[in-house]
Amino acid sequence: EYRMRQFNTTVSVHHPNNRLRFLVDAYLSHTQNVQDFVQNHPSHALVQFNLTQPDAGAILANAFGLPESCWGHHNKNAIRKTGKPPKK
């Protein structure tokens, strides 16, 4: 409840048509709160990138000093890829 009060939204999560708007508002508000926190605490570093970028691994490797091979896509969702659950 505390965290939910930390962002501004006038959208009710209880109405089915508003759930996506609520989640978007929550995401944007959280992102802004993190950016504000880092700006107010210069000893912290913030690495921002688009997770779907093809070069996301290179960005993380550069930011954290670990090989790009450490930043891969594991446990991919087979259902999303094929539309069917994997055969057992």
Backbone bond lengths (Angstrom), bond angles and torsions (degrees), N, CA, C in turn:
res aa  C-N    CA-C-N  psi(-1)  N-CA   C-N-CA  omega(-1)  CA-C   N-CA-C  phi
1 E - - - 1.452 - - 1.524 110.46 -
2 Y 1.334 117.07 -39.52 1.464 120.28 -179.95 1.527 110.63 -58.24
3 R 1.329 115.95 -48.69 1.457 119.32 -178.03 1.520 111.43 -65.05
4 M 1.308 117.17 -34.89 1.458 119.95 -179.01 1.527 111.16 -65.79
5 R 1.301 117.53 -27.30 1.461 120.60 179.88 1.514 112.46 -81.63
6 Q 1.329 117.11 -7.73 1.452 120.40 -174.78 1.522 113.68 -81.54
7 F 1.317 118.23 -9.59 1.460 118.05 178.16 1.512 110.25 -122.10
8 N 1.319 114.08 155.29 1.458 120.80 -176.14 1.514 110.10 -95.03
9 T 1.300 117.47 122.26 1.446 121.71 173.51 1.519 108.38 -153.01
10 T 1.300 115.35 146.10 1.460 119.98 176.87 1.526 109.58 -108.67
11 V 1.327 116.04 8.19 1.463 121.48 -177.47 1.520 109.58 -90.26
12 S 1.323 116.21 133.99 1.462 120.83 177.04 1.521 109.30 -87.34
13 V 1.314 116.68 124.48 1.458 121.50 179.40 1.524 111.29 -70.59
14 H 1.311 117.54 -16.09 1.459 121.05 -175.18 1.523 113.20 -80.05
15 H 1.307 117.50 -16.42 1.461 120.27 178.17 1.529 108.03 -90.07
16 P 1.343 118.86 123.92 1.472 121.06 -174.61 1.523 114.60 -53.88
17 N 1.316 118.03 -34.80 1.458 120.41 -178.99 1.522 112.79 -73.53
18 N 1.309 117.64 -13.59 1.460 121.00 -175.98 1.525 113.87 -102.01
19 R 1.315 117.88 -4.24 1.468 119.27 -174.48 1.521 112.58 -61.48
20 L 1.324 117.40 -44.02 1.463 119.60 179.54 1.521 110.70 -63.67
21 R 1.330 117.69 -44.31 1.466 120.80 178.63 1.529 110.30 -60.55
22 F 1.337 116.51 -40.51 1.463 121.02 178.35 1.531 110.50 -61.22
23 L 1.327 116.94 -45.10 1.463 120.31 -179.21 1.524 111.15 -66.77
24 V 1.318 117.34 -39.17 1.461 120.37 177.00 1.528 109.71 -62.95
25 D 1.322 116.90 -46.50 1.474 120.82 178.28 1.530 110.80 -59.36
26 A 1.327 116.77 -43.16 1.463 120.85 -179.41 1.528 110.50 -63.08
27 Y 1.327 116.44 -44.71 1.464 120.99 179.74 1.533 110.87 -62.11
28 L 1.315 116.35 -49.51 1.466 120.10 -178.51 1.522 111.82 -63.43
29 S 1.322 116.21 -40.13 1.460 120.07 179.18 1.525 111.08 -66.51
30 H 1.326 116.38 -42.36 1.466 119.97 178.59 1.529 110.51 -63.09
31 T 1.327 116.26 -43.28 1.458 120.53 179.04 1.527 110.38 -59.57
32 Q 1.319 116.74 -44.60 1.468 120.66 179.10 1.520 111.16 -64.18
33 N 1.330 117.82 -40.29 1.468 121.30 178.27 1.519 111.27 -61.73
34 V 1.328 117.61 -41.63 1.467 120.98 178.71 1.528 109.90 -65.98
35 Q 1.329 117.70 -44.47 1.467 120.91 178.64 1.520 110.97 -61.15
36 D 1.316 117.46 -42.51 1.461 121.53 178.45 1.527 110.95 -63.56
37 F 1.326 116.69 -42.60 1.466 120.87 -179.88 1.523 110.29 -60.75
38 V 1.328 116.66 -47.38 1.465 120.34 -178.79 1.527 110.59 -65.05
39 Q 1.320 116.94 -38.46 1.464 119.90 178.15 1.534 110.42 -63.39
40 N 1.319 117.12 -36.48 1.466 121.32 -179.25 1.520 113.35 -82.83
41 H 1.320 117.46 -9.43 1.469 122.49 179.79 1.527 107.85 -129.97
42 P 1.330 117.40 82.50 1.470 121.45 -172.22 1.527 114.83 -62.00
43 S 1.332 118.40 -15.38 1.463 119.11 178.45 1.530 111.45 -75.65
44 H 1.318 117.27 -10.88 1.467 121.67 177.74 1.527 109.65 -92.85
45 A 1.318 115.19 147.26 1.464 120.97 176.01 1.521 108.60 -111.36
46 L 1.300 116.08 146.15 1.462 121.14 179.22 1.523 108.22 -123.61
47 V 1.323 115.23 124.98 1.458 121.17 176.55 1.520 106.50 -108.47
48 Q 1.325 116.57 114.33 1.459 121.06 179.28 1.520 109.02 -115.68
49 F 1.319 115.56 134.40 1.456 120.82 179.28 1.516 108.31 -160.77
50 N 1.310 115.63 163.08 1.450 121.64 176.79 1.521 107.04 -90.20
51 L 1.302 116.56 118.92 1.457 122.03 -176.22 1.522 112.42 -59.83
52 T 1.319 117.82 -24.71 1.457 120.50 -178.17 1.532 112.67 -89.77
53 Q 1.320 117.98 -1.99 1.464 121.06 177.63 1.522 109.73 -63.40
54 P 1.317 118.09 137.85 1.465 119.77 176.91 1.533 112.79 -60.68
55 D 1.331 117.72 -28.32 1.465 120.51 -178.62 1.535 112.74 -98.47
56 A 1.327 117.73 20.51 1.472 120.57 179.82 1.528 111.17 -58.76
57 G 1.324 117.25 -40.08 1.463 120.59 178.37 1.514 112.18 -61.21
58 A 1.322 117.43 -40.45 1.467 121.37 178.90 1.527 110.67 -67.09
59 I 1.325 116.72 -38.76 1.467 120.40 177.90 1.524 110.20 -61.57
60 L 1.337 116.35 -46.85 1.465 120.15 -179.88 1.526 111.64 -67.59
61 A 1.325 117.02 -39.05 1.465 120.31 177.74 1.520 110.44 -60.20
62 N 1.316 116.23 -43.69 1.456 120.99 179.05 1.524 111.46 -65.89
63 A 1.329 117.41 -40.34 1.467 121.43 -176.73 1.523 112.53 -71.16
64 F 1.340 116.70 -36.58 1.461 119.38 -172.53 1.523 114.00 -110.86
65 G 1.321 117.21 -2.84 1.450 119.60 176.53 1.514 114.32 72.61
66 L 1.309 117.72 21.67 1.460 122.00 177.19 1.523 108.34 -108.72
67 P 1.334 117.95 155.69 1.465 119.47 -179.67 1.530 111.86 -60.34
68 E 1.322 115.21 147.96 1.459 120.54 178.62 1.522 111.46 -58.49
69 S 1.316 117.52 -29.19 1.471 121.32 -179.88 1.532 112.27 -65.33
70 C 1.311 117.73 -15.96 1.480 120.92 177.38 1.529 111.63 -74.15
71 W 1.310 116.50 -18.02 1.458 121.34 -174.23 1.522 109.61 -111.70
72 G 1.320 115.27 83.53 1.459 119.85 -178.53 1.511 111.34 -121.25
73 H 1.316 115.01 -176.46 1.462 121.78 179.14 1.525 107.20 -107.36
74 H 1.327 116.44 107.72 1.458 122.44 -178.98 1.520 109.27 -113.37
75 N 1.316 116.37 159.64 1.466 122.25 178.44 1.519 111.80 56.28
76 K 1.313 116.19 48.35 1.463 119.91 179.52 1.525 110.11 -64.80
77 N 1.295 116.28 147.91 1.455 122.87 -177.25 1.527 109.76 -80.70
78 A 1.339 116.56 107.84 1.463 121.45 -177.97 1.526 111.43 -66.45
79 I 1.314 117.43 -33.60 1.463 120.56 -178.63 1.526 109.94 -66.02
80 R 1.298 117.61 -43.48 1.462 121.07 179.73 1.526 110.77 -62.86
81 K 1.326 115.64 -37.20 1.459 120.49 -176.97 1.531 111.73 -72.03
82 T 1.335 117.01 -44.41 1.465 120.91 -173.28 1.517 113.78 -107.54
83 G 1.322 116.93 -18.69 1.456 120.15 -175.17 1.516 112.61 85.26
84 K 1.341 116.44 -1.81 1.481 120.83 -178.76 1.527 108.76 -131.08
85 P 1.333 116.69 148.27 1.471 118.61 175.35 1.534 109.94 -68.38
86 P 1.342 117.30 152.03 1.467 119.38 179.72 1.531 111.01 -65.51
87 K 1.330 115.08 148.57 1.466 119.83 178.32 1.512 108.90 -74.29
88 K 1.333 114.88 141.68 1.475 119.06 -179.43 1.504 110.93 -96.38
